[in-house]
Amino acid sequence: MGTPALAQDAADYSAHGPGEARPQEIPASNFAKRSEFSFTRLSPDGRAIALHVDTRLGKFLAVLDASDHSLQRRYTLNESDDVEWIRWAGNTKLLVSLSKTGDWFGEEARFTRLLLIDMSAGTVELLGNDEPVIEGDDVIFVAEDGSYALVSVQHDIRDYPSVYRYELVAGGKRIRVQDSRPGVWSWHADSNGVVRLGTGWRRGRLRVYYRSGLGEDMRLIEKIRHHELEDKYWDIAQIVSGSDTGHVLHEGPSGRVGLYLFDFSTREPIEQIYEHPEHDIDAVLFRDGRPVGAYFTDERDRAHWLDPEYAATYARLERSLAEEQIWVISRAEDDSRMLVWAGGEADPGAIYNYDVVGKRMDLLAELRPEIDIGLLAAPRPIAYTARDGTTIKGYLTLPRGRKAVGLPLIIQPHGGPYGIRDKLDYDDQVQLLVNRGYAVLQPNYRGSGGYGQVFYGLGVGQIGRAMQDDLDDAMDWAVAKGIADPSRVCVVGASYGGYAALWAVIRNPERYRCAASFAGVTDWELILKYDRRFFSRDASRAWRARIEGEDAFDLDAVSPYRHAESLTRPVLVAQGKKDDRVPWSQFRKFTRAARDAPVQPVELVFEDEGHSFNEPENAQKWFEELTAFLAEHNPPD
């Protein structure tokens, strides 16, 4: 699979044949409908599949026979609990991360905890503290036989995490094996289950604690100031047992992040294992203590296989499944069976149960079972030059059955904003809007991830300013190409993208006909105060510095609620009341401030939703309200 070329001329964007009929309208409910299955995981022996099932009748964990998908066991969950992940501990036990929102010093926060299911003993038990904590599910090691696990967990909500050894049996002992250290949130163990390294922020420095092995004291080996961190980038991937070496992601002489063999005692690279010639390495896959694959992103997620057997497996899968992307999401220890996801930017994909020995591929779940993928449109990578000369990349998806000339345009900025990016992935909302007749443009504005530290740094202190200019310049590019009608452009987004949508019509009402925001930030000072509960004091300062930049500009100047009374364009604002990322107060402040505006915002409230949709019915309502709002204020025809 090669890297897609960047189209340069308007004619290049007409992906479908001339005279093609417009596809039939796909109901919003089809985009909202999810597979009932999620978090599918294959047991180490390949005989069972564990997964989370969410139906109208309730949520539960299921264990299926891998040979025929028959239900073997079922465990009911509380409706208030959300599943974050599922992990096998041996062949008969499951560890499940559960989360729920709760009160944290008068604010809503999401707390996590661990559930242990011992199928052979027939027991189900919550592990950890009775007092809820934010960091309660960080499993850093699981014994191969499932007898115990190491968990980095807070003693209470005011403490940094310590590491405990949990016996994975009902009523099992819990022994603290590593005390907390001020500022340390991340602990790492080697493949023998020895806690070897901890990192975290304290007094403006990133602190690194290390020991060579069991019985030695954890010692502070380096303190890195925040402004030095850019030159010392590293991320721990793995520690080799019985040695001071391991693998890290490290910024090399080229300025790109590669995979290195590292000496933790001296914090010096020993050998470069792999570096991509153009892109940073995002993550590494290990098998039996050795790296077998390095992941990176160009226009879509990709892997460079360091192991020829992995390369051969994926080559076979690509011959069998005609999809843009194929990933093994879980496999048996002996590789006799695998769970495989296959899909693409115009295909939400499906999960297959691959019997390697029997050479059989069975469908396990379709991720959007109600959608006819033959009606979807493929996004294409684009690039344009911002007003200061910066190259901005993004993705354009065009409606089928229409000429790519003078189209109504939706600009859809991603959330985050920093370190996040859009890529060639399936997106329900993009496909919904394109199916309705809109062109959709997703710019990876400055500060987005995946384009190197220099591009990331261009976004520091530029919220509402140069980052917003990049969205305006995206519109100008599409208009200059003849693709978009300049009088029919709206901005739609969620989270930071929701902020950018609101700010677009407030800052530049002459450009945009309307905006729609889901869970958008409206008051930057308030959100920074709210975010402090997730960070240490020093990390909170670093986050504020990233938002404000060197000139520490007045955040009220770019906060939509401060200017809501000047709103002159139609706006749809939506929010979940249980949102613990962008709290309900952000929505309330904006809508109250806009009461005297020349144009009143349209309000949409979800009583039982958070920062994203858990219930298909609510996602459907958002989609229907959004398309109705756009049809009224920026009709596609």
C-alpha positions in Angstrom: 0.0 0.0 0.0 1.7 3.2 -1.2 1.4 6.7 0.1 -1.5 8.5 -1.7 -0.5 11.4 -3.9 -1.7 14.9 -3.2 -4.2 16.0 -5.8 -3.4 19.5 -7.2 -6.1 20.5 -9.6 -9.9 20.7 -9.1 -10.5 18.1 -11.8 -8.5 15.6 -9.7 -11.1 15.7 -7.0 -13.9 14.2 -9.2 -13.2 10.7 -7.9 -16.3 9.2 -9.5 -17.3 8.9 -13.1 -19.0 11.8 -14.9 -22.7 11.6 -14.9 -22.8 9.3 -11.9 -26.2 9.4 -10.1 -26.4 10.8 -6.6 -26.4 8.0 -4.1 -29.6 7.4 -2.1 -29.8 9.1 1.3 -28.5 7.0 4.2 -30.7 7.4 7.3 -28.9 9.1 10.2 -29.8 6.1 12.4 -27.6 3.9 10.2 -24.6 6.1 11.0 -25.5 6.1 14.7 -26.0 2.3 14.9 -22.9 0.6 16.4 -21.9 -3.0 16.6 -23.0 -4.5 19.8 -19.5 -5.9 20.3 -16.4 -4.0 21.4 -13.0 -4.7 23.1 -12.8 -8.1 21.5 -9.8 -10.1 22.9 -8.6 -13.6 22.2 -7.4 -15.8 25.0 -3.7 -16.8 25.0 -4.6 -20.4 24.1 -6.9 -19.1 21.3 -9.9 -21.0 22.5 -12.1 -18.2 23.8 -13.0 -14.6 22.8 -13.8 -12.1 25.5 -15.8 -9.0 24.5 -18.1 -6.2 25.8 -21.7 -6.4 24.6 -24.0 -3.3 24.7 -27.6 -3.9 23.8 -31.0 -2.2 24.5 -31.4 -4.8 27.3 -28.2 -3.8 29.1 -24.4 -4.1 29.1 -22.5 -7.3 29.9 -19.2 -9.1 29.3 -19.3 -12.2 27.2 -17.0 -15.1 26.6 -17.4 -16.9 23.3 -16.1 -20.2 22.1 -13.6 -19.2 19.5 -14.4 -22.1 17.2 -18.1 -21.4 16.7 -18.9 -18.1 18.5 -21.3 -19.8 20.9 -21.8 -18.0 24.2 -20.0 -19.7 27.1 -20.3 -17.2 29.9 -22.0 -13.9 30.6 -21.4 -11.3 33.3 -23.8 -8.4 33.7 -22.4 -4.9 34.3 -23.9 -1.9 36.1 -25.5 0.6 33.7 -23.4 3.4 35.3 -20.1 1.6 34.5 -18.3 2.1 31.2 -15.7 -0.4 30.0 -12.3 1.1 29.1 -10.5 -2.1 28.2 -10.4 -5.9 28.6 -7.3 -8.0 29.2 -6.7 -11.7 29.7 -4.7 -12.9 32.7 -3.8 -16.4 31.7 -6.6 -18.5 30.0 -9.2 -18.4 32.7 -9.1 -14.9 34.1 -10.1 -11.5 32.8 -9.1 -8.0 34.0 -11.6 -5.3 33.0 -11.1 -1.5 33.4 -14.4 0.1 34.6 -14.9 3.9 34.7 -17.7 6.2 36.0 -18.1 9.8 36.6 -18.1 11.2 40.2 -17.6 14.2 42.3 -14.0 15.5 42.7 -13.8 18.5 45.0 -17.1 19.9 43.6 -16.3 19.0 40.0 -17.1 16.0 37.8 -14.3 13.6 37.1 -13.9 10.1 35.7 -12.7 7.5 38.2 -11.3 4.1 37.1 -11.1 0.7 38.9 -10.3 -2.9 38.0 -12.7 -5.9 37.9 -11.3 -9.4 38.2 -13.3 -12.3 36.7 -12.0 -15.7 37.6 -13.9 -18.1 35.4 -12.5 -21.3 36.8 -13.4 -20.3 40.4 -16.7 -18.6 39.3 -15.9 -15.4 41.1 -16.2 -11.7 40.2 -14.4 -9.1 42.4 -13.5 -5.4 42.3 -9.8 -4.8 43.0 -8.3 -1.8 44.7 -9.4 0.9 47.1 -12.9 1.5 48.3 -12.3 5.3 47.8 -12.6 6.2 44.1 -9.5 7.4 42.4 -8.7 8.8 38.9 -5.7 6.5 38.4 -7.1 3.0 39.4 -6.6 0.8 36.4 -2.9 1.2 35.2 -1.8 -2.4 34.9 1.9 -2.5 34.2 2.5 -6.2 34.3 0.5 -9.5 34.3 2.1 -12.8 35.2 1.9 -15.3 32.3 0.0 -17.8 34.3 -2.5 -15.1 35.6 -1.5 -15.5 39.2 -0.8 -11.9 39.9 -0.6 -8.4 38.4 1.3 -5.2 39.1 -1.0 -2.1 39.2 0.0 1.5 39.5 -2.7 3.0 41.6 -3.4 6.0 43.8 -3.9 5.3 47.5 -6.4 8.2 47.4 -7.3 11.0 45.1 -4.7 13.3 46.7 -1.8 11.0 46.3 0.6 10.0 43.4 0.3 6.4 42.4 2.2 3.6 44.1 2.7 0.1 42.6 0.9 -2.8 44.2 1.1 -6.6 43.6 -2.4 -8.0 43.4 -3.0 -11.7 43.8 -5.6 -12.5 41.1 -7.9 -14.6 43.2 -11.0 -13.7 45.2 -9.9 -12.1 48.4 -6.3 -12.1 47.2 -3.5 -10.2 49.0 -2.5 -6.7 47.9 1.2 -5.8 48.6 2.8 -2.5 47.9 6.0 -3.1 46.0 6.9 0.5 45.0 6.2 3.6 47.0 5.0 6.7 45.3 7.4 9.5 44.3 6.4 13.2 44.2 5.3 14.0 40.6 5.6 10.4 39.3 2.5 9.2 37.4 4.1 6.6 35.1 5.8 3.4 36.5 7.3 0.8 34.3 8.2 -2.9 34.9 10.4 -5.3 33.0 9.3 -8.7 31.6 10.0 -10.4 34.9 7.6 -8.1 36.8 10.2 -6.0 38.5 9.4 -2.2 38.8 12.4 -0.6 37.2 11.5 3.0 36.2 9.2 5.9 37.0 8.8 9.3 35.3 6.8 12.5 36.2 6.9 16.3 36.6 8.0 18.0 39.7 9.0 21.7 40.2 9.2 22.4 36.5 11.4 19.4 35.7 10.7 15.9 34.2 12.2 13.5 36.8 13.4 10.0 35.9 13.8 7.4 38.7 15.6 4.1 37.9 17.0 0.9 39.4 18.9 -1.9 37.7 17.0 -4.7 39.4 15.2 -6.2 42.3 16.7 -5.3 45.7 18.2 -2.0 44.6 16.9 1.4 45.5 15.1 3.6 43.0 17.3 6.5 42.4 16.8 9.8 40.6 19.0 9.7 37.5 18.0 13.0 35.8 15.9 16.1 36.1 15.0 17.8 32.8 13.7 21.3 32.6 10.6 21.9 30.5 12.5 24.0 28.0 15.1 21.3 27.6 12.6 18.5 26.9 12.4 19.2 23.2 16.1 18.3 22.8 15.8 15.2 24.9 12.6 13.5 23.6 12.2 9.9 24.6 9.3 7.6 25.4 9.8 4.2 27.1 8.8 1.2 25.0 10.2 -1.7 26.9 12.8 -2.6 29.6 14.9 -5.8 29.1 15.0 -8.0 32.2 18.4 -8.6 33.8 20.0 -5.6 32.1 20.2 -1.8 32.0 19.1 -1.8 28.4 15.7 -1.4 26.8 13.9 0.1 23.9 12.7 3.7 23.6 11.3 6.1 21.1 14.0 8.8 20.8 14.6 11.8 18.7 17.8 11.1 16.7 20.2 13.4 14.8 17.7 13.7 11.9 15.1 15.3 14.2 12.8 12.3 13.6 11.7 9.9 16.4 13.0 6.4 15.9 13.3 3.2 17.8 16.5 2.8 19.7 18.2 0.3 22.0 18.9 2.4 25.1 21.0 2.3 28.3 18.7 3.4 31.1 21.5 3.8 33.6 23.3 6.4 31.5 20.2 7.5 29.5 22.2 7.2 26.3 21.2 5.5 23.0 23.2 2.4 22.2 21.9 1.5 18.7 19.3 2.7 16.3 16.9 -0.2 15.5 14.7 1.6 13.0 13.9 5.1 11.8 11.5 6.0 9.0 13.0 8.4 6.4 10.1 10.9 6.7 7.8 10.1 9.7 8.1 9.8 13.5 7.6 6.3 15.0 4.4 6.4 17.1 4.5 3.0 18.8 6.3 -0.3 18.8 4.9 -3.9 18.9 6.9 -6.4 21.0 6.8 -10.2 21.0 8.7 -12.3 23.5 10.8 -9.3 24.5 11.9 -8.2 21.1 10.5 -5.5 18.7 8.6 -7.0 15.8 6.9 -3.9 14.3 7.2 -0.1 14.3 4.1 2.0 13.7 4.0 5.4 12.0 1.4 7.6 10.2 1.7 9.2 6.8 -1.8 9.7 5.5 -3.0 6.6 7.3 -1.6 4.3 10.0 1.1 2.0 8.8 3.7 -0.5 10.1 7.2 -1.4 9.3 7.7 -5.0 10.2 11.0 -5.9 11.8 10.0 -9.6 11.8 9.7 -11.5 8.5 6.9 -13.8 9.9 4.8 -10.7 10.8 5.4 -9.3 7.3 4.3 -12.6 5.8 1.2 -12.8 7.9 0.1 -9.3 6.8 0.9 -10.1 3.2 -1.4 -13.2 3.3 -4.2 -11.1 5.0 -3.9 -8.4 2.3 -4.3 -11.0 -0.4 -7.4 -12.3 1.4 -9.1 -9.1 2.4 -9.4 -6.3 -0.2 -9.3 -3.3 2.2 -7.1 -0.3 2.6 -6.2 -1.2 6.2 -5.8 -4.5 7.9 -4.7 -5.0 11.5 -4.4 -8.0 13.7 -6.0 -6.8 17.0 -5.5 -9.9 19.1 -3.8 -13.3 18.6 -3.2 -16.6 20.3 0.3 -17.1 21.7 1.1 -19.8 19.2 -0.5 -17.7 16.3 -3.0 -20.5 15.6 -5.9 -18.0 15.7 -6.2 -14.2 15.2 -8.8 -11.5 15.4 -8.4 -9.2 12.4 -9.9 -5.8 11.7 -10.2 -4.8 8.1 -11.7 -1.5 6.7 -10.8 1.8 5.2 -11.6 5.5 5.0 -14.8 4.7 3.1 -15.6 1.5 5.0 -16.1 1.4 8.8 -14.8 -2.2 8.7 -15.5 -5.5 10.3 -13.7 -7.9 12.7 -12.9 -11.4 11.5 -12.0 -14.6 13.4 -9.1 -16.0 11.4 -8.4 -19.7 12.0 -4.8 -19.9 10.8 -4.4 -23.6 11.0 -7.8 -24.4 9.4 -7.3 -21.5 6.9 -10.8 -20.1 7.6 -11.9 -16.6 8.0 -15.3 -16.0 9.8 -17.1 -12.7 10.3 -17.4 -11.8 14.0 -18.8 -8.3 13.9 -19.5 -5.4 11.4 -18.8 -2.0 13.0 -21.6 -0.2 11.2 -24.0 -3.0 10.3 -26.7 -0.9 8.8 -24.5 1.0 6.3 -24.2 0.1 2.6 -20.6 1.0 2.0 -21.2 1.2 -1.7 -22.9 4.6 -1.0 -19.9 6.1 0.8 -17.3 8.5 -0.5 -13.5 8.3 -0.1 -11.6 11.2 1.3 -8.5 12.4 -0.4 -5.3 14.0 1.1 -4.8 17.7 0.2 -2.3 20.4 1.0 -2.4 24.2 0.9 -0.2 27.1 2.0 -1.3 29.2 4.9 -0.9 33.0 4.9 2.5 32.9 6.6 3.8 30.3 4.2 3.3 27.2 6.4 2.2 24.1 4.5 -1.0 22.7 6.0 -2.2 19.2 5.1 -5.7 17.8 5.4 -8.4 15.7 3.8 -11.2 16.6 1.4 -14.3 14.4 0.9 -16.6 15.2 -2.0 -20.3 14.3 -2.5 -20.9 11.7 -5.1 -23.0 12.5 -8.1 -22.1 16.2 -8.1 -19.5 18.1 -9.9 -16.6 19.4 -7.7 -17.5 23.0 -8.5 -19.2 25.6 -6.3 -20.2 23.1 -3.7 -21.5 23.9 -0.2 -18.5 23.4 2.1 -18.2 22.2 5.7 -14.9 22.8 7.5 -14.5 20.2 10.2 -11.5 20.9 12.5 -10.4 18.0 14.8 -10.4 18.1 18.6 -7.4 18.2 20.9 -6.0 20.5 19.7 -2.3 19.7 20.3 -0.7 16.5 19.1 -4.0 15.2 17.6 -4.6 14.9 13.9 -7.0 13.7 11.3 -5.9 10.9 8.9 -7.4 8.7 6.3 -9.9 7.0 8.6 -13.6 6.3 8.4 -15.7 9.2 10.0 -19.4 8.8 10.6 -20.1 12.6 10.6 -18.0 13.2 7.5 -19.8 10.5 5.6 -23.2 11.7 6.8 -22.6 15.3 5.6 -21.1 14.2 2.3 -24.1 11.9 1.7 -26.3 14.9 2.2 -24.4 16.8 -0.5 -21.7 18.8 1.3 -18.0 18.8 0.6 -16.1 18.3 3.9 -12.6 19.6 4.5 -10.6 18.5 7.5 -7.5 20.7 8.0 -4.6 19.5 10.2 -4.0 23.0 11.4 -0.7 24.0 13.1 -0.1 22.3 16.4 -1.6 19.0 15.1 0.4 15.8 15.7 2.3 13.7 13.2 4.2 16.5 11.4 7.2 16.9 13.7 8.1 19.1 16.6 8.5 22.3 14.5 5.0 22.1 13.2 3.6 21.2 16.6 5.4 24.2 18.1 3.9 26.6 15.6 0.6 26.1 17.4 1.8 27.0 20.9 0.0 30.2 22.0 -2.0 30.3 18.7 -5.5 29.2 19.8 -8.0 31.5 18.2 -5.2 33.2 16.3 -2.9 31.5 13.7 -4.6 28.1 14.3 -7.8 29.8 13.4 -6.2 31.5 10.4 -5.4 28.0 9.1 -9.1 27.2 9.0 -9.9 30.5 7.1 -7.0 29.7 4.7 -8.5 26.2 4.1 -11.7 27.9 3.0 -9.8 30.2 0.7 -7.9 27.2 -0.8 -11.2 25.4 -1.6 -12.7 28.5 -3.0 -9.6 29.3 -5.2 -9.8 25.8 -6.5 -13.4 26.3 -7.6 -14.5 23.5 -5.3 -16.4 25.6 -2.8 -19.0 28.4 -3.1 -17.6 31.2 -0.8 -21.2 32.1 0.2 -22.0 28.6 1.4 -19.4 27.7 4.1 -20.1 26.5 7.6 -17.8 25.1 10.4 -18.7 22.0 12.4 -16.7 20.5 15.2 -16.5 18.8 18.6 -14.4 19.6 21.7 -11.7 22.0 20.4 -13.3 21.7 17.0 -16.5 22.9 18.6 -14.6 25.9 20.0 -13.1 26.6 16.6 -16.6 26.5 15.0 -18.0 29.0 17.5 -15.0 31.3 17.2 -15.2 31.1 13.4 -18.6 32.8 13.2 -17.8 35.2 16.0 -14.4 36.3 14.7 -15.2 36.2 11.0 -19.0 36.4 10.5 -18.5 37.7 6.9 -16.9 34.3 6.0 -19.3 31.8 7.4 -23.0 31.2 7.2 -23.3 29.1 10.3 -21.5 26.9 12.9 -22.3 23.8 14.9 -20.5 22.9 18.1 -20.7 19.8 20.2 -18.9 20.1 23.6 -17.0 23.1 22.5 -14.8 25.1 24.8 -16.3 28.6 25.4 -14.2 30.0 28.2 -10.4 29.3 28.2 -9.6 30.6 31.6 -12.3 28.5 33.2 -11.3 25.3 31.3 -7.7 25.8 32.4 -8.8 26.0 36.0 -11.0 22.9 35.5 -8.1 21.0 33.9 -5.9 21.5 36.9 -7.5 18.5 38.6 -6.0 16.2 36.0 -2.5 17.5 36.3 0.2 18.0 38.8 1.0 21.7 39.6 4.0 21.7 37.2 2.1 19.9 34.4 -0.7 22.3 34.8 1.7 25.2 34.4 3.2 23.6 31.3 -0.4 23.1 29.8 -1.2 26.8 30.5 2.1 27.9 28.9 1.2 25.9 25.8 -2.2 27.5 25.5 -1.0 31.1 26.3 2.4 31.0 24.5 5.4 33.2 25.3 3.4 36.5 25.1 0.8 35.1 27.6 -2.0 36.8 25.6 -5.4 37.5 27.1 -7.4 34.3 26.7 -10.7 36.2 27.2 -9.9 37.8 23.8 -10.4 34.4 22.1 -13.1 32.9 24.4 -16.5 32.7 22.6 -18.6 33.4 25.7 -16.9 36.8 26.2 -18.2 37.8 22.7 -21.5 35.8 22.6 -23.6 39.0 22.7 -22.2 39.9 19.2 -23.4 36.6 17.6 -24.9 37.4 14.2 -24.8 33.9 12.5 -26.9 30.9 13.3 -25.2 28.5 15.7 -26.1 25.0 17.0 -24.6 24.3 20.4 -24.9 20.8 21.9 -23.5 19.4 25.1 -23.8 16.3 27.3 -24.5 17.1 31.0 -22.2 14.4 32.2 -19.2 15.7 30.2 -16.1 15.4 32.4 -13.7 16.9 29.8 -15.5 20.1 28.8 -17.9 20.6 31.7 -21.5 21.6 31.5 -20.6 25.1 32.8 -18.9 25.9 29.4 -22.2 25.4 27.6 -24.2 27.2 30.2 -21.9 30.3 30.2 -22.1 30.7 26.4 -25.9 30.3 26.1 -26.5 32.7 28.9 -24.1 35.2 27.4 -25.8 34.9 24.1 -29.3 35.7 25.3 -29.1 39.3 24.1 -27.3 38.5 20.8 -28.9 39.5 17.5 -29.1 35.8 16.6 -30.0 33.3 19.4 -28.1 29.9 19.4 -30.1 26.7 18.9 -29.5 24.6 22.0 -29.4 20.8 22.2 -28.8 19.1 25.6 -28.1 15.4 26.3 -28.9 14.6 29.9 -27.1 11.3 30.0 -24.1 11.8 27.8 -20.5 12.8 28.3 -17.8 14.1 26.0 -18.9 11.6 23.3 -21.9 9.5 22.6 -22.5 6.2 24.4 -26.1 5.7 23.3 -26.9 5.3 19.6 -30.2 7.1 20.0 -28.4 10.2 21.2 -25.9 10.1 18.3 -28.8 9.7 15.9 -30.5 12.8 17.5 -27.3 14.8 17.1 -27.0 13.8 13.4 -30.6 14.6 12.7 -30.5 18.0 14.4 -27.2 18.8 12.7 -28.4 18.0 9.2 -31.7 19.8 9.8 -29.8 22.9 11.0 -27.5 22.8 8.0 -30.3 22.2 5.6 -32.0 25.4 7.0 -29.0 27.7 7.1 -26.8 26.3 4.4 -28.9 24.0 2.2 -26.9 21.6 -0.1 -29.1 22.4 -3.1 
